């Protein structure tokens, strides 16, 4: 009989990544029940589509991140969650672990790793489901037929056993002395059983204890005993102990298997984290080396082309002068890109020096400098007072320089302009924003915004290397924050970012 494909829902706010995941999952034979970009959308679609598993990005759109979304989902519709993220900070992993996820995949991951993680999550889900069914059947049997029940009379230390109890404890008679019962338990486990039952002599609170059946009674088994002290005024009895015993071997094996799978997943996270850190270091060294090696030839190209234009400009025809000018301009652009790569490498490797930073003062200084460069431009700045955060002063100044100068640049084609820097308070702490009413961009291209050399406007319209926002994002993420943008063509752009509050 054919079974329905395993349904997976993807929660990922980068649409290109989400579509790629859907394609990969479909190729692996899974059914993608839906895509969601925010926590609110994920909760709604999970209710509508009832997925078997959710692949959850931790940093998503909206007020809830992926971890909070998983926590809320568990309260109303428990569904297995595997986290997908590019971040492996201890604090993030600790928060994620509290939601008891079925896995934690660090981006970028291979298709094989994705498939293996889902398969392990499915196996864990099946094991838990089987365990639940087994428990329900056992409780039904105990309620209906009193299977596995026993009764201890403290006066004579005699225990009455049902058929299932005798089977579990290795007896062939319906009654036995209590010491005979204890002899059916592994010697190492007997003290724990005695101590728990002794507690019932002065309490009516139920207790339970797990123990191993004596190894001489095959097959080997783990048993769980539940007990309670009861009284019967009708018969003048007091202190009777009644209880049930059941075989929990499969549950113990399932728990051990789950613990093994969890340990394997955690080790995979540690191994993958180490690999990523090593790869990042190698990539940064490569970028730095390439940038330095390229700088000499590029500046030679720029210098020689400038010298030719200066020395022979009046002797060249128009086409030759234009070609030399193009070579010179291209060399200067490449030199700017190299500077950008070096800046990106620098912000990735230097140690953070966190201290209180007055963002308002930095923004006001940058605004003054921009106005001095083009005093004739009618640009109105609005900078909120009293904005202080905990950050590296050098790096956070680079962030504001880049965002405010971008706002200045992309409003240059408008007759008047307004640039605003402020803070919005939220339940999760809030976020900063830099807003302008300039050229804006089409949000369907937003995924390209923070990629190195990614540009959403033509070079002849707005100059630049396309690496500044990549550097900004790297700085913000190194501080433990996030950055995102919202825009509309010819109506402006707003960049939002979060930073830690000062202690």
C-alpha positions in Angstrom: 0.0 0.0 0.0 1.4 3.4 -1.0 1.8 5.9 1.8 1.4 9.7 1.4 4.7 11.6 1.1 6.2 13.0 4.3 5.0 16.7 4.5 7.5 19.4 5.3 6.8 23.1 5.8 9.6 25.6 5.2 9.9 28.8 7.3 12.5 31.0 5.6 12.3 34.8 5.0 14.7 34.8 2.0 12.5 33.8 -0.9 15.3 32.5 -3.1 16.6 30.3 -0.3 13.0 29.1 0.4 12.3 28.2 -3.2 15.7 26.4 -3.4 14.8 24.4 -0.3 11.4 23.5 -1.8 13.1 22.3 -4.9 15.6 20.2 -3.0 13.0 18.7 -0.8 10.8 17.8 -3.7 13.8 16.2 -5.4 14.4 14.1 -2.2 10.8 12.8 -2.3 9.2 15.0 0.3 5.9 17.0 0.0 6.3 20.7 0.8 3.1 21.7 2.4 3.9 25.4 2.4 6.4 28.3 2.7 6.3 31.0 5.3 8.5 34.1 5.8 7.4 35.1 9.3 6.4 33.5 12.6 2.8 34.7 12.3 2.5 33.2 8.8 4.1 30.0 10.0 1.6 29.5 12.8 -1.3 30.1 10.4 0.0 27.7 7.7 0.9 25.0 10.2 -2.7 25.0 11.4 -4.0 24.9 7.8 -1.6 22.3 6.4 -0.7 20.1 9.4 2.9 19.3 8.3 4.8 16.3 9.6 8.0 18.4 10.1 8.9 22.1 10.0 12.3 23.4 8.7 12.6 26.6 10.7 15.0 29.5 10.0 15.9 31.2 13.3 16.1 34.7 11.9 12.9 35.5 10.1 10.6 38.4 9.4 8.3 39.8 12.0 8.4 40.3 15.8 9.0 36.5 16.5 12.1 34.7 15.5 12.1 31.0 14.6 12.8 29.9 18.2 9.8 31.8 19.6 7.6 30.6 16.8 8.5 27.0 17.6 7.7 27.6 21.3 4.3 29.0 20.5 3.6 26.3 18.0 4.3 23.6 20.6 1.6 25.1 22.9 -1.1 24.8 20.3 0.0 22.3 17.7 3.1 20.3 18.6 5.1 19.6 15.4 8.7 18.4 15.0 11.0 21.3 14.2 14.5 21.3 12.6 16.3 24.6 12.9 18.1 26.1 9.9 20.5 28.9 10.5 23.8 30.5 9.6 24.5 31.3 13.3 26.0 29.0 15.9 26.4 31.2 19.0 26.1 29.4 22.3 23.2 31.6 23.3 21.3 30.8 20.2 21.9 27.1 20.5 20.9 27.2 24.2 17.6 28.9 23.3 16.9 26.5 20.5 17.7 23.5 22.7 15.0 24.6 25.2 12.3 24.0 22.5 13.5 20.4 22.1 14.1 20.5 18.4 14.5 17.4 16.2 17.7 18.8 14.6 19.9 21.9 14.0 21.4 22.4 10.6 24.0 25.1 10.0 23.9 26.9 6.7 25.2 26.1 4.2 24.4 22.5 4.3 24.5 19.7 1.7 21.5 17.9 0.3 22.8 14.8 1.9 22.9 16.4 5.4 19.4 17.8 4.9 18.0 14.4 3.9 19.9 12.6 6.8 18.6 15.1 9.4 15.0 14.8 8.2 15.3 11.0 8.2 16.6 11.0 11.7 13.8 13.4 12.8 11.3 11.1 11.1 12.7 8.0 12.9 12.6 9.9 16.2 9.0 10.9 15.5 8.0 7.3 14.7 9.8 6.0 17.8 7.9 8.5 20.0 4.6 7.7 18.2 5.1 4.0 18.7 5.9 4.6 22.4 2.8 6.6 22.8 0.6 3.9 21.3 2.3 1.3 23.4 1.6 3.3 26.6 -2.0 3.9 25.7 -2.6 0.2 25.1 -0.9 -0.7 28.3 -3.0 1.8 30.3 -6.2 0.5 28.7 -5.3 -3.0 29.6 -4.6 -2.1 33.2 -7.9 -0.2 33.5 -9.9 -2.9 31.8 -8.4 -6.1 33.2 -6.2 -5.0 36.1 -3.3 -6.6 34.3 0.0 -6.3 36.1 -1.6 -5.3 39.4 -0.3 -6.3 42.9 -1.4 -5.8 46.5 0.9 -6.0 49.6 -0.5 -6.7 53.1 2.0 -5.1 55.5 0.8 -7.3 58.4 2.1 -10.5 56.9 4.3 -9.2 54.1 2.3 -11.2 51.6 1.9 -9.9 48.0 -1.1 -10.9 45.8 -0.2 -10.9 42.1 -2.3 -10.9 38.9 -1.3 -13.1 36.0 0.6 -10.3 34.2 2.5 -9.4 37.4 3.5 -13.0 37.9 4.7 -13.1 34.2 6.7 -9.9 34.6 8.3 -10.9 37.9 8.9 -14.5 37.1 6.4 -16.2 39.5 4.0 -19.1 38.9 1.9 -18.7 42.0 -0.7 -16.0 42.7 0.8 -15.0 46.0 4.4 -14.6 47.4 6.3 -13.2 50.3 7.6 -9.7 49.8 11.2 -10.8 50.2 10.6 -13.3 47.4 9.5 -10.4 45.2 12.7 -8.5 46.1 14.8 -11.5 45.1 13.4 -11.2 41.6 15.0 -7.8 41.3 18.6 -7.2 40.4 20.6 -6.7 43.6 22.0 -3.3 42.5 18.4 -2.0 42.1 16.9 -3.4 45.3 17.9 -0.5 47.6 16.1 2.0 45.4 12.9 -0.1 45.4 13.0 -0.5 49.2 13.6 3.2 49.8 10.7 4.3 47.5 8.2 1.9 49.1 9.4 2.9 52.6 8.4 6.4 51.8 4.8 5.2 51.5 4.7 4.2 55.1 4.1 7.8 56.1 2.6 9.2 52.9 -0.3 8.6 50.6 1.4 10.3 47.7 2.0 7.7 44.9 5.5 6.8 44.0 7.2 4.9 41.2 10.5 3.2 40.6 12.2 1.5 37.7 14.4 -1.6 38.2 15.8 -4.5 36.3 14.4 -8.0 36.6 17.1 -10.4 38.0 19.3 -11.6 35.2 18.6 -15.3 36.0 15.0 -14.7 34.8 15.1 -14.4 31.0 14.5 -12.4 29.0 16.3 -9.4 30.4 13.8 -6.6 31.1 13.4 -3.2 32.7 10.2 -2.9 34.9 8.4 0.1 36.3 6.4 -0.1 39.4 3.8 2.4 40.5 2.6 2.1 44.1 0.2 3.9 46.6 -0.7 3.4 50.2 -4.4 3.0 50.8 -6.7 2.4 53.8 -10.0 0.5 54.2 -12.1 1.4 57.2 -14.6 -1.3 56.3 -12.1 -4.0 56.9 -10.1 -2.2 59.6 -7.0 -2.3 57.4 -4.4 0.5 57.2 -1.3 0.9 55.3 -2.0 -1.5 52.4 0.2 -0.9 49.4 -1.3 -1.4 46.0 0.3 -0.9 42.6 1.0 -2.0 39.1 4.1 -3.1 37.3 4.8 -3.0 33.6 7.6 -3.8 31.2 9.3 -0.6 30.0 12.2 -2.2 28.2 11.1 -0.9 24.8 10.6 2.6 26.3 14.1 2.5 27.8 15.6 1.3 24.5 13.7 4.1 22.7 14.9 6.7 25.2 18.4 5.5 24.8 18.0 5.6 21.0 16.7 9.2 21.2 19.6 10.2 23.5 22.0 8.6 21.0 20.4 10.5 18.1 20.5 13.7 20.1 24.1 13.2 21.0 24.8 12.5 17.3 23.0 15.6 16.3 24.8 17.8 18.9 28.2 16.3 17.8 27.3 17.1 14.2 26.5 20.6 15.2 29.9 21.0 16.9 31.7 19.4 14.0 29.9 21.5 11.4 30.5 24.7 13.5 34.2 23.9 13.6 34.3 23.3 9.9 32.5 26.6 9.2 34.8 28.5 11.4 37.8 27.0 9.7 36.3 27.7 6.3 35.5 31.3 7.2 39.0 31.9 8.4 40.4 30.5 5.2 38.1 32.6 3.1 39.0 35.7 4.9 42.7 35.0 4.5 42.1 34.3 0.8 40.2 37.6 0.3 42.9 39.6 2.1 45.7 37.9 0.1 44.0 38.4 -3.2 43.1 42.0 -2.5 46.7 42.8 -1.6 48.1 41.0 -4.7 45.7 42.8 -7.0 46.3 46.3 -5.6 49.7 46.8 -7.2 48.7 45.9 -10.8 45.5 47.9 -10.6 47.2 51.0 -9.3 49.8 50.6 -12.1 47.0 50.5 -14.7 45.5 53.6 -13.2 48.8 55.4 -12.9 50.1 54.6 -16.4 46.7 55.4 -18.0 46.6 58.8 -16.2 50.2 59.5 -17.3 49.4 58.7 -20.9 46.3 61.0 -20.8 48.4 63.8 -19.3 51.4 63.4 -21.5 49.9 62.4 -24.9 46.3 63.6 -24.5 46.6 66.3 -27.1 48.3 63.9 -29.6 45.6 61.2 -29.4 42.4 61.1 -31.4 39.1 61.1 -29.6 38.6 57.4 -29.7 42.0 56.7 -28.1 41.5 59.3 -25.4 38.1 57.8 -24.6 39.5 54.3 -24.4 42.3 55.4 -22.0 39.7 57.2 -19.9 37.7 54.0 -19.7 40.7 52.0 -18.7 41.5 54.6 -16.0 37.9 54.7 -14.7 37.7 50.9 -14.6 41.0 50.6 -12.7 39.8 53.1 -10.2 36.5 51.2 -9.7 38.5 48.0 -9.2 40.7 49.7 -6.7 37.6 50.7 -4.8 36.3 47.2 -4.9 39.6 46.0 -3.5 39.3 48.5 -0.7 35.8 47.2 0.0 37.1 43.6 0.2 39.8 44.6 2.6 37.3 46.5 4.7 35.0 43.4 4.7 38.0 41.2 5.7 39.0 43.6 8.4 35.5 43.8 10.1 35.3 40.0 10.1 38.6 39.5 11.9 39.3 42.3 14.3 38.3 41.8 18.0 35.2 43.7 19.1 35.8 46.5 21.7 32.3 46.9 23.1 31.6 50.1 25.0 28.7 52.7 25.2 28.5 54.6 21.9 26.5 57.8 21.3 24.8 57.1 18.0 23.1 60.4 17.9 26.4 62.3 18.1 27.9 60.2 15.3 24.9 60.7 13.0 24.9 64.5 13.6 28.6 64.7 12.7 28.1 62.7 9.5 25.1 64.9 8.6 27.2 68.1 9.0 29.9 66.7 6.8 27.5 65.7 4.1 25.9 69.2 4.1 29.4 70.8 3.8 30.2 68.7 0.7 27.1 70.0 -1.1 25.7 73.0 0.8 23.3 73.9 -2.1 21.3 70.7 -1.7 17.9 71.1 0.1 18.2 68.0 2.4 16.5 67.9 5.8 18.0 65.7 8.5 15.9 64.4 11.4 18.1 62.6 14.1 16.5 61.3 17.3 18.2 62.4 20.5 19.7 60.2 23.2 20.4 57.1 21.1 23.1 55.2 23.0 24.1 51.5 22.5 26.8 49.0 23.4 29.1 48.4 20.5 32.5 48.8 18.9 32.9 52.5 18.2 35.0 52.1 15.1 32.7 49.5 13.5 29.4 51.1 14.4 30.6 54.4 12.9 31.3 52.6 9.6 27.6 51.4 9.8 26.2 54.9 10.1 28.6 56.3 7.6 27.5 53.8 5.0 23.8 54.0 5.7 23.6 57.8 5.9 25.9 58.4 2.9 23.8 55.9 0.9 20.6 57.9 1.9 22.4 61.1 0.7 23.5 59.5 -2.6 20.1 57.9 -3.4 18.2 61.1 -2.8 20.4 63.2 -5.1 18.0 63.0 -8.1 15.1 64.5 -6.1 14.7 68.3 -5.9 14.2 68.0 -2.1 15.0 65.2 0.3 14.5 64.1 3.9 16.8 61.7 5.8 15.8 60.3 9.2 17.6 58.3 11.8 15.7 57.1 14.8 14.7 54.2 17.1 11.4 52.3 17.5 10.7 50.5 20.8 9.2 47.0 20.6 8.5 44.3 23.1 11.7 42.5 22.1 13.7 45.7 22.6 13.2 47.6 19.4 15.3 48.5 16.4 17.0 51.5 14.8 16.2 52.8 11.3 17.7 55.1 8.6 15.0 56.3 6.3 15.1 58.4 3.1 12.6 59.4 0.4 14.9 58.8 -2.5 15.2 56.4 -5.4 14.2 53.2 -3.5 14.1 49.8 -5.2 11.9 46.9 -6.1 11.5 44.6 -3.1 11.6 41.5 -5.3 15.3 42.1 -5.6 15.9 42.6 -1.8 17.7 39.3 -1.5 20.6 40.8 -3.5 20.9 43.9 -1.3 23.5 42.6 1.2 25.5 40.4 -1.2 29.1 41.6 -2.0 29.0 43.6 -5.3 25.2 43.3 -5.4 23.8 46.4 -7.0 20.1 47.4 -7.6 20.9 50.6 -9.7 23.1 51.2 -12.7 26.7 52.5 -12.1 26.1 55.5 -14.3 23.1 56.5 -12.2 24.5 56.0 -8.7 28.3 55.3 -8.4 29.7 52.8 -5.9 31.3 49.4 -5.5 28.3 47.4 -4.1 30.2 46.1 -1.1 29.3 48.7 1.5 26.0 47.0 2.6 27.8 43.6 2.9 30.2 45.2 5.3 27.3 46.8 7.2 25.6 43.5 7.6 28.8 41.7 8.7 29.3 44.4 11.4 25.7 44.2 12.7 25.7 40.4 12.8 29.1 40.4 14.6 27.4 42.5 17.3 24.6 39.9 17.6 22.1 42.0 15.7 20.1 41.8 12.5 19.6 44.2 9.5 16.9 44.3 6.9 15.3 46.8 4.5 12.0 48.0 3.2 11.6 50.1 0.0 9.4 51.3 -2.8 10.6 52.6 -6.2 11.0 56.4 -6.1 9.4 56.6 -2.7 12.5 55.8 -0.6 14.2 53.1 1.4 14.3 52.3 5.2 17.0 50.2 6.7 16.2 48.6 10.1 18.9 47.1 12.4 19.1 45.9 15.9 22.0 46.3 18.5 22.3 45.3 22.1 21.1 47.7 24.8 23.8 49.1 27.0 24.2 47.2 30.3 
